[in-house]
Amino acid sequence: METASFTGLLRTLLWIIFIYYALKFLMRLLAPYLFQQVVKKAEENFRQQQQNYQQNYQQQYSQQTQQQNTKNEMPREKKKVGEYIDFEEIE
């Protein structure tokens, strides 16, 4: 088993610091692009939901108008109060 040396520790710390700053630099370059992609995806989802809502609303509206049209086309039944009886006078 090897013992840890001071130079190995410094080398490891330098690599960690280098990787940290490299990632920080790359994120500054890539963050606007990534943010733009996220916004596009959210906008696409919003538009799709809006289209689905509009289609459902139009279908419901057309079904309601069809039902109303069929109700208007069907003749209304007159209320039957009772049976009509024709009376004849007997002399």
PDB file of N, CA, C and O in Angstrom, chain B, residues numbered from 101:
ATOM      1  N   MET B 101       0.837  -1.158   0.000  1.00  0.00           N
ATOM      2  CA  MET B 101       0.000   0.000   0.000  1.00  0.00           C
ATOM      3  C   MET B 101       0.893   1.235   0.000  1.00  0.00           C
ATOM      4  O   MET B 101       1.873   1.324   0.740  1.00  0.00           O
ATOM      5  N   GLU B 102       0.526   2.171  -0.846  1.00  0.00           N
ATOM      6  CA  GLU B 102       1.329   3.385  -0.947  1.00  0.00           C
ATOM      7  C   GLU B 102       0.760   4.463  -0.031  1.00  0.00           C
ATOM      8  O   GLU B 102      -0.440   4.519   0.236  1.00  0.00           O
ATOM      9  N   THR B 103       1.644   5.291   0.424  1.00  0.00           N
ATOM     10  CA  THR B 103       1.205   6.398   1.266  1.00  0.00           C
ATOM     11  C   THR B 103       0.968   7.620   0.380  1.00  0.00           C
ATOM     12  O   THR B 103       1.607   7.768  -0.662  1.00  0.00           O
ATOM     13  N   ALA B 104       0.081   8.466   0.781  1.00  0.00           N
ATOM     14  CA  ALA B 104      -0.234   9.663   0.020  1.00  0.00           C
ATOM     15  C   ALA B 104       0.916  10.648   0.128  1.00  0.00           C
ATOM     16  O   ALA B 104       1.464  10.876   1.207  1.00  0.00           O
ATOM     17  N   SER B 105       1.269  11.225  -1.008  1.00  0.00           N
ATOM     18  CA  SER B 105       2.350  12.208  -0.994  1.00  0.00           C
ATOM     19  C   SER B 105       1.764  13.614  -1.172  1.00  0.00           C
ATOM     20  O   SER B 105       0.642  13.795  -1.644  1.00  0.00           O
ATOM     21  N   PHE B 106       2.556  14.572  -0.783  1.00  0.00           N
ATOM     22  CA  PHE B 106       2.109  15.953  -0.871  1.00  0.00           C
ATOM     23  C   PHE B 106       1.915  16.379  -2.333  1.00  0.00           C
ATOM     24  O   PHE B 106       0.983  17.122  -2.640  1.00  0.00           O
ATOM     25  N   THR B 107       2.781  15.917  -3.225  1.00  0.00           N
ATOM     26  CA  THR B 107       2.667  16.273  -4.646  1.00  0.00           C
ATOM     27  C   THR B 107       1.428  15.636  -5.268  1.00  0.00           C
ATOM     28  O   THR B 107       0.775  16.242  -6.116  1.00  0.00           O
ATOM     29  N   GLY B 108       1.108  14.428  -4.852  1.00  0.00           N
ATOM     30  CA  GLY B 108      -0.113  13.771  -5.344  1.00  0.00           C
ATOM     31  C   GLY B 108      -1.360  14.525  -4.908  1.00  0.00           C
ATOM     32  O   GLY B 108      -2.318  14.665  -5.668  1.00  0.00           O
ATOM     33  N   LEU B 109      -1.329  15.009  -3.667  1.00  0.00           N
ATOM     34  CA  LEU B 109      -2.453  15.795  -3.147  1.00  0.00           C
ATOM     35  C   LEU B 109      -2.604  17.096  -3.931  1.00  0.00           C
ATOM     36  O   LEU B 109      -3.714  17.477  -4.302  1.00  0.00           O
ATOM     37  N   LEU B 110      -1.485  17.777  -4.181  1.00  0.00           N
ATOM     38  CA  LEU B 110      -1.541  19.022  -4.942  1.00  0.00           C
ATOM     39  C   LEU B 110      -2.034  18.778  -6.374  1.00  0.00           C
ATOM     40  O   LEU B 110      -2.837  19.547  -6.902  1.00  0.00           O
ATOM     41  N   ARG B 111      -1.550  17.712  -6.986  1.00  0.00           N
ATOM     42  CA  ARG B 111      -1.957  17.379  -8.340  1.00  0.00           C
ATOM     43  C   ARG B 111      -3.472  17.131  -8.391  1.00  0.00           C
ATOM     44  O   ARG B 111      -4.141  17.591  -9.316  1.00  0.00           O
ATOM     45  N   THR B 112      -4.008  16.412  -7.412  1.00  0.00           N
ATOM     46  CA  THR B 112      -5.439  16.117  -7.352  1.00  0.00           C
ATOM     47  C   THR B 112      -6.245  17.399  -7.159  1.00  0.00           C
ATOM     48  O   THR B 112      -7.268  17.603  -7.812  1.00  0.00           O
ATOM     49  N   LEU B 113      -5.775  18.259  -6.256  1.00  0.00           N
ATOM     50  CA  LEU B 113      -6.472  19.528  -6.024  1.00  0.00           C
ATOM     51  C   LEU B 113      -6.453  20.408  -7.277  1.00  0.00           C
ATOM     52  O   LEU B 113      -7.449  21.058  -7.595  1.00  0.00           O
ATOM     53  N   LEU B 114      -5.326  20.426  -7.984  1.00  0.00           N
ATOM     54  CA  LEU B 114      -5.243  21.215  -9.212  1.00  0.00           C
ATOM     55  C   LEU B 114      -6.196  20.675 -10.285  1.00  0.00           C
ATOM     56  O   LEU B 114      -6.836  21.453 -10.993  1.00  0.00           O
ATOM     57  N   TRP B 115      -6.291  19.364 -10.404  1.00  0.00           N
ATOM     58  CA  TRP B 115      -7.229  18.766 -11.367  1.00  0.00           C
ATOM     59  C   TRP B 115      -8.677  19.121 -11.012  1.00  0.00           C
ATOM     60  O   TRP B 115      -9.480  19.438 -11.889  1.00  0.00           O
ATOM     61  N   ILE B 116      -8.992  19.066  -9.745  1.00  0.00           N
ATOM     62  CA  ILE B 116     -10.353  19.402  -9.314  1.00  0.00           C
ATOM     63  C   ILE B 116     -10.653  20.865  -9.636  1.00  0.00           C
ATOM     64  O   ILE B 116     -11.726  21.169 -10.156  1.00  0.00           O
ATOM     65  N   ILE B 117      -9.743  21.756  -9.343  1.00  0.00           N
ATOM     66  CA  ILE B 117      -9.937  23.182  -9.630  1.00  0.00           C
ATOM     67  C   ILE B 117     -10.037  23.411 -11.139  1.00  0.00           C
ATOM     68  O   ILE B 117     -10.880  24.184 -11.593  1.00  0.00           O
ATOM     69  N   PHE B 118      -9.173  22.737 -11.923  1.00  0.00           N
ATOM     70  CA  PHE B 118      -9.211  22.873 -13.381  1.00  0.00           C
ATOM     71  C   PHE B 118     -10.553  22.407 -13.946  1.00  0.00           C
ATOM     72  O   PHE B 118     -11.148  23.085 -14.784  1.00  0.00           O
ATOM     73  N   ILE B 119     -11.023  21.261 -13.489  1.00  0.00           N
ATOM     74  CA  ILE B 119     -12.306  20.730 -13.973  1.00  0.00           C
ATOM     75  C   ILE B 119     -13.454  21.662 -13.585  1.00  0.00           C
ATOM     76  O   ILE B 119     -14.371  21.882 -14.376  1.00  0.00           O
ATOM     77  N   TYR B 120     -13.402  22.211 -12.364  1.00  0.00           N
ATOM     78  CA  TYR B 120     -14.442  23.134 -11.910  1.00  0.00           C
ATOM     79  C   TYR B 120     -14.522  24.362 -12.819  1.00  0.00           C
ATOM     80  O   TYR B 120     -15.609  24.739 -13.257  1.00  0.00           O
ATOM     81  N   TYR B 121     -13.376  24.987 -13.104  1.00  0.00           N
ATOM     82  CA  TYR B 121     -13.386  26.185 -13.938  1.00  0.00           C
ATOM     83  C   TYR B 121     -13.704  25.852 -15.395  1.00  0.00           C
ATOM     84  O   TYR B 121     -14.330  26.657 -16.085  1.00  0.00           O
ATOM     85  N   ALA B 122     -13.288  24.695 -15.869  1.00  0.00           N
ATOM     86  CA  ALA B 122     -13.616  24.294 -17.238  1.00  0.00           C
ATOM     87  C   ALA B 122     -15.125  24.109 -17.381  1.00  0.00           C
ATOM     88  O   ALA B 122     -15.713  24.564 -18.362  1.00  0.00           O
ATOM     89  N   LEU B 123     -15.755  23.448 -16.414  1.00  0.00           N
ATOM     90  CA  LEU B 123     -17.210  23.278 -16.454  1.00  0.00           C
ATOM     91  C   LEU B 123     -17.928  24.623 -16.336  1.00  0.00           C
ATOM     92  O   LEU B 123     -18.929  24.853 -17.014  1.00  0.00           O
ATOM     93  N   LYS B 124     -17.432  25.490 -15.497  1.00  0.00           N
ATOM     94  CA  LYS B 124     -18.024  26.812 -15.324  1.00  0.00           C
ATOM     95  C   LYS B 124     -17.958  27.593 -16.645  1.00  0.00           C
ATOM     96  O   LYS B 124     -18.927  28.251 -17.023  1.00  0.00           O
ATOM     97  N   PHE B 125     -16.830  27.523 -17.337  1.00  0.00           N
ATOM     98  CA  PHE B 125     -16.666  28.204 -18.616  1.00  0.00           C
ATOM     99  C   PHE B 125     -17.594  27.615 -19.681  1.00  0.00           C
ATOM    100  O   PHE B 125     -18.247  28.344 -20.428  1.00  0.00           O
ATOM    101  N   LEU B 126     -17.637  26.297 -19.735  1.00  0.00           N
ATOM    102  CA  LEU B 126     -18.517  25.646 -20.715  1.00  0.00           C
ATOM    103  C   LEU B 126     -19.988  25.957 -20.462  1.00  0.00           C
ATOM    104  O   LEU B 126     -20.758  26.137 -21.406  1.00  0.00           O
ATOM    105  N   MET B 127     -20.379  26.022 -19.193  1.00  0.00           N
ATOM    106  CA  MET B 127     -21.776  26.333 -18.883  1.00  0.00           C
ATOM    107  C   MET B 127     -22.126  27.753 -19.304  1.00  0.00           C
ATOM    108  O   MET B 127     -23.254  28.006 -19.730  1.00  0.00           O
ATOM    109  N   ARG B 128     -21.186  28.684 -19.194  1.00  0.00           N
ATOM    110  CA  ARG B 128     -21.456  30.048 -19.662  1.00  0.00           C
ATOM    111  C   ARG B 128     -21.672  30.070 -21.167  1.00  0.00           C
ATOM    112  O   ARG B 128     -22.471  30.858 -21.673  1.00  0.00           O
ATOM    113  N   LEU B 129     -20.959  29.204 -21.881  1.00  0.00           N
ATOM    114  CA  LEU B 129     -21.125  29.144 -23.331  1.00  0.00           C
ATOM    115  C   LEU B 129     -22.402  28.388 -23.720  1.00  0.00           C
ATOM    116  O   LEU B 129     -23.106  28.789 -24.647  1.00  0.00           O
ATOM    117  N   LEU B 130     -22.695  27.305 -23.016  1.00  0.00           N
ATOM    118  CA  LEU B 130     -23.805  26.444 -23.401  1.00  0.00           C
ATOM    119  C   LEU B 130     -25.140  26.800 -22.750  1.00  0.00           C
ATOM    120  O   LEU B 130     -26.187  26.371 -23.235  1.00  0.00           O
ATOM    121  N   ALA B 131     -25.129  27.564 -21.676  1.00  0.00           N
ATOM    122  CA  ALA B 131     -26.366  27.872 -20.949  1.00  0.00           C
ATOM    123  C   ALA B 131     -27.402  28.575 -21.818  1.00  0.00           C
ATOM    124  O   ALA B 131     -28.572  28.195 -21.767  1.00  0.00           O
ATOM    125  N   PRO B 132     -27.037  29.581 -22.613  1.00  0.00           N
ATOM    126  CA  PRO B 132     -28.058  30.219 -23.457  1.00  0.00           C
ATOM    127  C   PRO B 132     -28.700  29.235 -24.439  1.00  0.00           C
ATOM    128  O   PRO B 132     -29.912  29.264 -24.653  1.00  0.00           O
ATOM    129  N   TYR B 133     -27.889  28.374 -25.027  1.00  0.00           N
ATOM    130  CA  TYR B 133     -28.420  27.378 -25.960  1.00  0.00           C
ATOM    131  C   TYR B 133     -29.361  26.416 -25.245  1.00  0.00           C
ATOM    132  O   TYR B 133     -30.453  26.131 -25.738  1.00  0.00           O
ATOM    133  N   LEU B 134     -28.942  25.916 -24.090  1.00  0.00           N
ATOM    134  CA  LEU B 134     -29.789  24.990 -23.334  1.00  0.00           C
ATOM    135  C   LEU B 134     -31.087  25.662 -22.897  1.00  0.00           C
ATOM    136  O   LEU B 134     -32.159  25.061 -22.972  1.00  0.00           O
ATOM    137  N   PHE B 135     -30.987  26.912 -22.441  1.00  0.00           N
ATOM    138  CA  PHE B 135     -32.169  27.660 -22.024  1.00  0.00           C
ATOM    139  C   PHE B 135     -33.121  27.856 -23.204  1.00  0.00           C
ATOM    140  O   PHE B 135     -34.336  27.733 -23.050  1.00  0.00           O
ATOM    141  N   GLN B 136     -32.574  28.157 -24.373  1.00  0.00           N
ATOM    142  CA  GLN B 136     -33.388  28.343 -25.570  1.00  0.00           C
ATOM    143  C   GLN B 136     -34.122  27.049 -25.932  1.00  0.00           C
ATOM    144  O   GLN B 136     -35.291  27.084 -26.316  1.00  0.00           O
ATOM    145  N   GLN B 137     -33.445  25.920 -25.810  1.00  0.00           N
ATOM    146  CA  GLN B 137     -34.076  24.640 -26.109  1.00  0.00           C
ATOM    147  C   GLN B 137     -35.219  24.341 -25.132  1.00  0.00           C
ATOM    148  O   GLN B 137     -36.265  23.826 -25.526  1.00  0.00           O
ATOM    149  N   VAL B 138     -35.007  24.663 -23.873  1.00  0.00           N
ATOM    150  CA  VAL B 138     -36.049  24.428 -22.863  1.00  0.00           C
ATOM    151  C   VAL B 138     -37.265  25.303 -23.152  1.00  0.00           C
ATOM    152  O   VAL B 138     -38.400  24.844 -23.035  1.00  0.00           O
ATOM    153  N   VAL B 139     -37.037  26.551 -23.527  1.00  0.00           N
ATOM    154  CA  VAL B 139     -38.142  27.467 -23.830  1.00  0.00           C
ATOM    155  C   VAL B 139     -38.900  26.986 -25.066  1.00  0.00           C
ATOM    156  O   VAL B 139     -40.130  27.036 -25.087  1.00  0.00           O
ATOM    157  N   LYS B 140     -38.197  26.526 -26.085  1.00  0.00           N
ATOM    158  CA  LYS B 140     -38.853  26.015 -27.290  1.00  0.00           C
ATOM    159  C   LYS B 140     -39.729  24.809 -26.965  1.00  0.00           C
ATOM    160  O   LYS B 140     -40.851  24.694 -27.458  1.00  0.00           O
ATOM    161  N   LYS B 141     -39.211  23.927 -26.143  1.00  0.00           N
ATOM    162  CA  LYS B 141     -39.957  22.725 -25.774  1.00  0.00           C
ATOM    163  C   LYS B 141     -41.218  23.101 -24.980  1.00  0.00           C
ATOM    164  O   LYS B 141     -42.288  22.533 -25.200  1.00  0.00           O
ATOM    165  N   ALA B 142     -41.084  24.058 -24.060  1.00  0.00           N
ATOM    166  CA  ALA B 142     -42.237  24.495 -23.277  1.00  0.00           C
ATOM    167  C   ALA B 142     -43.270  25.165 -24.180  1.00  0.00           C
ATOM    168  O   ALA B 142     -44.472  24.958 -24.009  1.00  0.00           O
ATOM    169  N   GLU B 143     -42.814  25.952 -25.121  1.00  0.00           N
ATOM    170  CA  GLU B 143     -43.728  26.621 -26.050  1.00  0.00           C
ATOM    171  C   GLU B 143     -44.461  25.594 -26.911  1.00  0.00           C
ATOM    172  O   GLU B 143     -45.659  25.725 -27.159  1.00  0.00           O
ATOM    173  N   GLU B 144     -43.742  24.581 -27.361  1.00  0.00           N
ATOM    174  CA  GLU B 144     -44.347  23.527 -28.174  1.00  0.00           C
ATOM    175  C   GLU B 144     -45.418  22.777 -27.377  1.00  0.00           C
ATOM    176  O   GLU B 144     -46.498  22.493 -27.895  1.00  0.00           O
ATOM    177  N   ASN B 145     -45.116  22.462 -26.129  1.00  0.00           N
ATOM    178  CA  ASN B 145     -46.095  21.789 -25.278  1.00  0.00           C
ATOM    179  C   ASN B 145     -47.318  22.663 -25.050  1.00  0.00           C
ATOM    180  O   ASN B 145     -48.447  22.173 -25.069  1.00  0.00           O
ATOM    181  N   PHE B 146     -47.098  23.956 -24.834  1.00  0.00           N
ATOM    182  CA  PHE B 146     -48.211  24.878 -24.619  1.00  0.00           C
ATOM    183  C   PHE B 146     -49.101  24.949 -25.844  1.00  0.00           C
ATOM    184  O   PHE B 146     -50.326  24.915 -25.726  1.00  0.00           O
ATOM    185  N   ARG B 147     -48.496  25.048 -27.024  1.00  0.00           N
ATOM    186  CA  ARG B 147     -49.289  25.102 -28.268  1.00  0.00           C
ATOM    187  C   ARG B 147     -50.080  23.820 -28.477  1.00  0.00           C
ATOM    188  O   ARG B 147     -51.237  23.857 -28.897  1.00  0.00           O
ATOM    189  N   GLN B 148     -49.457  22.691 -28.185  1.00  0.00           N
ATOM    190  CA  GLN B 148     -50.150  21.412 -28.349  1.00  0.00           C
ATOM    191  C   GLN B 148     -51.338  21.319 -27.388  1.00  0.00           C
ATOM    192  O   GLN B 148     -52.413  20.865 -27.778  1.00  0.00           O
ATOM    193  N   GLN B 149     -51.154  21.741 -26.153  1.00  0.00           N
ATOM    194  CA  GLN B 149     -52.262  21.737 -25.198  1.00  0.00           C
ATOM    195  C   GLN B 149     -53.370  22.679 -25.650  1.00  0.00           C
ATOM    196  O   GLN B 149     -54.551  22.367 -25.499  1.00  0.00           O
ATOM    197  N   GLN B 150     -52.998  23.819 -26.200  1.00  0.00           N
ATOM    198  CA  GLN B 150     -53.990  24.792 -26.666  1.00  0.00           C
ATOM    199  C   GLN B 150     -54.774  24.211 -27.831  1.00  0.00           C
ATOM    200  O   GLN B 150     -55.992  24.380 -27.894  1.00  0.00           O
ATOM    201  N   GLN B 151     -54.104  23.529 -28.757  1.00  0.00           N
ATOM    202  CA  GLN B 151     -54.794  22.912 -29.891  1.00  0.00           C
ATOM    203  C   GLN B 151     -55.740  21.821 -29.411  1.00  0.00           C
ATOM    204  O   GLN B 151     -56.868  21.723 -29.895  1.00  0.00           O
ATOM    205  N   ASN B 152     -55.294  20.999 -28.464  1.00  0.00           N
ATOM    206  CA  ASN B 152     -56.153  19.952 -27.933  1.00  0.00           C
ATOM    207  C   ASN B 152     -57.381  20.555 -27.264  1.00  0.00           C
ATOM    208  O   ASN B 152     -58.491  20.050 -27.430  1.00  0.00           O
ATOM    209  N   TYR B 153     -57.187  21.627 -26.515  1.00  0.00           N
ATOM    210  CA  TYR B 153     -58.307  22.281 -25.848  1.00  0.00           C
ATOM    211  C   TYR B 153     -59.283  22.840 -26.877  1.00  0.00           C
ATOM    212  O   TYR B 153     -60.496  22.702 -26.719  1.00  0.00           O
ATOM    213  N   GLN B 154     -58.761  23.472 -27.937  1.00  0.00           N
ATOM    214  CA  GLN B 154     -59.622  24.043 -28.968  1.00  0.00           C
ATOM    215  C   GLN B 154     -60.399  22.946 -29.685  1.00  0.00           C
ATOM    216  O   GLN B 154     -61.594  23.100 -29.936  1.00  0.00           O
ATOM    217  N   GLN B 155     -59.738  21.845 -30.016  1.00  0.00           N
ATOM    218  CA  GLN B 155     -60.415  20.754 -30.707  1.00  0.00           C
ATOM    219  C   GLN B 155     -61.515  20.171 -29.838  1.00  0.00           C
ATOM    220  O   GLN B 155     -62.616  19.914 -30.325  1.00  0.00           O
ATOM    221  N   ASN B 156     -61.235  19.960 -28.562  1.00  0.00           N
ATOM    222  CA  ASN B 156     -62.251  19.430 -27.655  1.00  0.00           C
ATOM    223  C   ASN B 156     -63.415  20.395 -27.535  1.00  0.00           C
ATOM    224  O   ASN B 156     -64.570  19.968 -27.521  1.00  0.00           O
ATOM    225  N   TYR B 157     -63.137  21.681 -27.448  1.00  0.00           N
ATOM    226  CA  TYR B 157     -64.191  22.686 -27.325  1.00  0.00           C
ATOM    227  C   TYR B 157     -65.045  22.704 -28.583  1.00  0.00           C
ATOM    228  O   TYR B 157     -66.271  22.770 -28.496  1.00  0.00           O
ATOM    229  N   GLN B 158     -64.410  22.647 -29.758  1.00  0.00           N
ATOM    230  CA  GLN B 158     -65.160  22.661 -31.005  1.00  0.00           C
ATOM    231  C   GLN B 158     -66.012  21.414 -31.145  1.00  0.00           C
ATOM    232  O   GLN B 158     -67.144  21.491 -31.620  1.00  0.00           O
ATOM    233  N   GLN B 159     -65.484  20.260 -30.737  1.00  0.00           N
ATOM    234  CA  GLN B 159     -66.266  19.031 -30.804  1.00  0.00           C
ATOM    235  C   GLN B 159     -67.466  19.108 -29.883  1.00  0.00           C
ATOM    236  O   GLN B 159     -68.568  18.720 -30.272  1.00  0.00           O
ATOM    237  N   GLN B 160     -67.276  19.596 -28.676  1.00  0.00           N
ATOM    238  CA  GLN B 160     -68.382  19.725 -27.736  1.00  0.00           C
ATOM    239  C   GLN B 160     -69.409  20.718 -28.271  1.00  0.00           C
ATOM    240  O   GLN B 160     -70.612  20.480 -28.161  1.00  0.00           O
ATOM    241  N   TYR B 161     -68.952  21.824 -28.845  1.00  0.00           N
ATOM    242  CA  TYR B 161     -69.857  22.833 -29.368  1.00  0.00           C
ATOM    243  C   TYR B 161     -70.661  22.267 -30.534  1.00  0.00           C
ATOM    244  O   TYR B 161     -71.866  22.500 -30.630  1.00  0.00           O
ATOM    245  N   SER B 162     -69.993  21.520 -31.427  1.00  0.00           N
ATOM    246  CA  SER B 162     -70.707  20.942 -32.575  1.00  0.00           C
ATOM    247  C   SER B 162     -71.696  19.877 -32.116  1.00  0.00           C
ATOM    248  O   SER B 162     -72.779  19.758 -32.690  1.00  0.00           O
ATOM    249  N   GLN B 163     -71.347  19.106 -31.100  1.00  0.00           N
ATOM    250  CA  GLN B 163     -72.282  18.115 -30.575  1.00  0.00           C
ATOM    251  C   GLN B 163     -73.489  18.793 -29.951  1.00  0.00           C
ATOM    252  O   GLN B 163     -74.613  18.321 -30.119  1.00  0.00           O
ATOM    253  N   GLN B 164     -73.281  19.883 -29.240  1.00  0.00           N
ATOM    254  CA  GLN B 164     -74.386  20.605 -28.617  1.00  0.00           C
ATOM    255  C   GLN B 164     -75.297  21.200 -29.679  1.00  0.00           C
ATOM    256  O   GLN B 164     -76.519  21.150 -29.537  1.00  0.00           O
ATOM    257  N   THR B 165     -74.726  21.765 -30.743  1.00  0.00           N
ATOM    258  CA  THR B 165     -75.559  22.348 -31.792  1.00  0.00           C
ATOM    259  C   THR B 165     -76.321  21.260 -32.530  1.00  0.00           C
ATOM    260  O   THR B 165     -77.468  21.471 -32.924  1.00  0.00           O
ATOM    261  N   GLN B 166     -75.699  20.088 -32.724  1.00  0.00           N
ATOM    262  CA  GLN B 166     -76.410  18.991 -33.368  1.00  0.00           C
ATOM    263  C   GLN B 166     -77.563  18.521 -32.506  1.00  0.00           C
ATOM    264  O   GLN B 166     -78.648  18.241 -33.016  1.00  0.00           O
ATOM    265  N   GLN B 167     -77.343  18.433 -31.212  1.00  0.00           N
ATOM    266  CA  GLN B 167     -78.409  18.021 -30.308  1.00  0.00           C
ATOM    267  C   GLN B 167     -79.534  19.038 -30.309  1.00  0.00           C
ATOM    268  O   GLN B 167     -80.706  18.664 -30.294  1.00  0.00           O
ATOM    269  N   GLN B 168     -79.196  20.316 -30.327  1.00  0.00           N
ATOM    270  CA  GLN B 168     -80.214  21.345 -30.362  1.00  0.00           C
ATOM    271  C   GLN B 168     -80.975  21.312 -31.673  1.00  0.00           C
ATOM    272  O   GLN B 168     -82.190  21.507 -31.690  1.00  0.00           O
ATOM    273  N   ASN B 169     -80.269  21.066 -32.780  1.00  0.00           N
ATOM    274  CA  ASN B 169     -80.925  20.989 -34.077  1.00  0.00           C
ATOM    275  C   ASN B 169     -81.877  19.804 -34.127  1.00  0.00           C
ATOM    276  O   ASN B 169     -82.984  19.922 -34.653  1.00  0.00           O
ATOM    277  N   THR B 170     -81.463  18.673 -33.590  1.00  0.00           N
ATOM    278  CA  THR B 170     -82.346  17.506 -33.601  1.00  0.00           C
ATOM    279  C   THR B 170     -83.544  17.738 -32.699  1.00  0.00           C
ATOM    280  O   THR B 170     -84.641  17.268 -32.998  1.00  0.00           O
ATOM    281  N   LYS B 171     -83.354  18.451 -31.608  1.00  0.00           N
ATOM    282  CA  LYS B 171     -84.477  18.772 -30.733  1.00  0.00           C
ATOM    283  C   LYS B 171     -85.444  19.716 -31.434  1.00  0.00           C
ATOM    284  O   LYS B 171     -86.658  19.575 -31.290  1.00  0.00           O
ATOM    285  N   ASN B 172     -84.920  20.674 -32.189  1.00  0.00           N
ATOM    286  CA  ASN B 172     -85.760  21.630 -32.894  1.00  0.00           C
ATOM    287  C   ASN B 172     -86.482  20.971 -34.060  1.00  0.00           C
ATOM    288  O   ASN B 172     -87.607  21.358 -34.376  1.00  0.00           O
ATOM    289  N   GLU B 173     -85.867  19.986 -34.709  1.00  0.00           N
ATOM    290  CA  GLU B 173     -86.469  19.323 -35.849  1.00  0.00           C
ATOM    291  C   GLU B 173     -87.571  18.361 -35.436  1.00  0.00           C
ATOM    292  O   GLU B 173     -88.531  18.164 -36.180  1.00  0.00           O
ATOM    293  N   MET B 174     -87.447  17.775 -34.286  1.00  0.00           N
ATOM    294  CA  MET B 174     -88.444  16.810 -33.830  1.00  0.00           C
ATOM    295  C   MET B 174     -89.710  17.563 -33.417  1.00  0.00           C
ATOM    296  O   MET B 174     -89.632  18.558 -32.697  1.00  0.00           O
ATOM    297  N   PRO B 175     -90.891  17.086 -33.875  1.00  0.00           N
ATOM    298  CA  PRO B 175     -92.126  17.771 -33.483  1.00  0.00           C
ATOM    299  C   PRO B 175     -92.374  17.569 -31.991  1.00  0.00           C
ATOM    300  O   PRO B 175     -92.114  16.506 -31.426  1.00  0.00           O
ATOM    301  N   ARG B 176     -92.874  18.605 -31.396  1.00  0.00           N
ATOM    302  CA  ARG B 176     -93.162  18.520 -29.972  1.00  0.00           C
ATOM    303  C   ARG B 176     -94.480  17.790 -29.773  1.00  0.00           C
ATOM    304  O   ARG B 176     -95.442  17.971 -30.519  1.00  0.00           O
ATOM    305  N   GLU B 177     -94.486  16.989 -28.775  1.00  0.00           N
ATOM    306  CA  GLU B 177     -95.723  16.284 -28.462  1.00  0.00           C
ATOM    307  C   GLU B 177     -96.631  17.216 -27.694  1.00  0.00           C
ATOM    308  O   GLU B 177     -96.202  17.940 -26.796  1.00  0.00           O
ATOM    309  N   LYS B 178     -97.909  17.180 -28.073  1.00  0.00           N
ATOM    310  CA  LYS B 178     -98.876  17.993 -27.350  1.00  0.00           C
ATOM    311  C   LYS B 178     -99.244  17.250 -26.080  1.00  0.00           C
ATOM    312  O   LYS B 178     -99.255  16.021 -26.024  1.00  0.00           O
ATOM    313  N   LYS B 179     -99.537  18.024 -25.092  1.00  0.00           N
ATOM    314  CA  LYS B 179     -99.919  17.395 -23.832  1.00  0.00           C
ATOM    315  C   LYS B 179    -101.281  16.738 -24.000  1.00  0.00           C
ATOM    316  O   LYS B 179    -102.228  17.345 -24.502  1.00  0.00           O
ATOM    317  N   LYS B 180    -101.355  15.526 -23.583  1.00  0.00           N
ATOM    318  CA  LYS B 180    -102.625  14.813 -23.627  1.00  0.00           C
ATOM    319  C   LYS B 180    -103.292  14.999 -22.274  1.00  0.00           C
ATOM    320  O   LYS B 180    -102.833  14.495 -21.249  1.00  0.00           O
ATOM    321  N   VAL B 181    -104.378  15.730 -22.310  1.00  0.00           N
ATOM    322  CA  VAL B 181    -105.082  16.013 -21.073  1.00  0.00           C
ATOM    323  C   VAL B 181    -105.950  14.830 -20.688  1.00  0.00           C
ATOM    324  O   VAL B 181    -106.054  14.479 -19.513  1.00  0.00           O
ATOM    325  N   GLY B 182    -106.549  14.242 -21.646  1.00  0.00           N
ATOM    326  CA  GLY B 182    -107.413  13.096 -21.367  1.00  0.00           C
ATOM    327  C   GLY B 182    -107.942  12.544 -22.676  1.00  0.00           C
ATOM    328  O   GLY B 182    -107.546  12.991 -23.752  1.00  0.00           O
ATOM    329  N   GLU B 183    -108.834  11.574 -22.582  1.00  0.00           N
ATOM    330  CA  GLU B 183    -109.397  10.945 -23.768  1.00  0.00           C
ATOM    331  C   GLU B 183    -110.613  11.750 -24.215  1.00  0.00           C
ATOM    332  O   GLU B 183    -111.445  12.151 -23.400  1.00  0.00           O
ATOM    333  N   TYR B 184    -110.698  11.974 -25.503  1.00  0.00           N
ATOM    334  CA  TYR B 184    -111.828  12.743 -26.041  1.00  0.00           C
ATOM    335  C   TYR B 184    -112.997  11.798 -26.254  1.00  0.00           C
ATOM    336  O   TYR B 184    -112.867  10.759 -26.902  1.00  0.00           O
ATOM    337  N   ILE B 185    -114.131  12.173 -25.704  1.00  0.00           N
ATOM    338  CA  ILE B 185    -115.342  11.367 -25.849  1.00  0.00           C
ATOM    339  C   ILE B 185    -116.408  12.224 -26.524  1.00  0.00           C
ATOM    340  O   ILE B 185    -116.705  13.341 -26.101  1.00  0.00           O
ATOM    341  N   ASP B 186    -116.958  11.671 -27.565  1.00  0.00           N
ATOM    342  CA  ASP B 186    -118.033  12.396 -28.291  1.00  0.00           C
ATOM    343  C   ASP B 186    -119.364  11.935 -27.743  1.00  0.00           C
ATOM    344  O   ASP B 186    -119.734  10.766 -27.853  1.00  0.00           O
ATOM    345  N   PHE B 187    -120.069  12.865 -27.158  1.00  0.00           N
ATOM    346  CA  PHE B 187    -121.374  12.533 -26.595  1.00  0.00           C
ATOM    347  C   PHE B 187    -122.480  12.819 -27.605  1.00  0.00           C
ATOM    348  O   PHE B 187    -122.451  13.809 -28.336  1.00  0.00           O
ATOM    349  N   GLU B 188    -123.440  11.927 -27.615  1.00  0.00           N
ATOM    350  CA  GLU B 188    -124.620  12.133 -28.445  1.00  0.00           C
ATOM    351  C   GLU B 188    -125.800  12.390 -27.534  1.00  0.00           C
ATOM    352  O   GLU B 188    -125.941  11.786 -26.471  1.00  0.00           O
ATOM    353  N   GLU B 189    -126.634  13.295 -27.975  1.00  0.00           N
ATOM    354  CA  GLU B 189    -127.822  13.575 -27.178  1.00  0.00           C
ATOM    355  C   GLU B 189    -128.878  12.553 -27.480  1.00  0.00           C
ATOM    356  O   GLU B 189    -129.132  12.235 -28.642  1.00  0.00           O
ATOM    357  N   ILE B 190    -129.486  12.043 -26.460  1.00  0.00           N
ATOM    358  CA  ILE B 190    -130.568  11.071 -26.607  1.00  0.00           C
ATOM    359  C   ILE B 190    -131.876  11.803 -26.294  1.00  0.00           C
ATOM    360  O   ILE B 190    -131.983  12.504 -25.288  1.00  0.00           O
ATOM    361  N   GLU B 191    -132.898  11.622 -27.199  1.00  0.00           N
ATOM    362  CA  GLU B 191    -134.188  12.284 -26.966  1.00  0.00           C
ATOM    363  C   GLU B 191    -135.206  11.371 -26.387  1.00  0.00           C
ATOM    364  O   GLU B 191    -136.337  11.787 -26.137  1.00  0.00           O
TER     365      GLU B 191
END
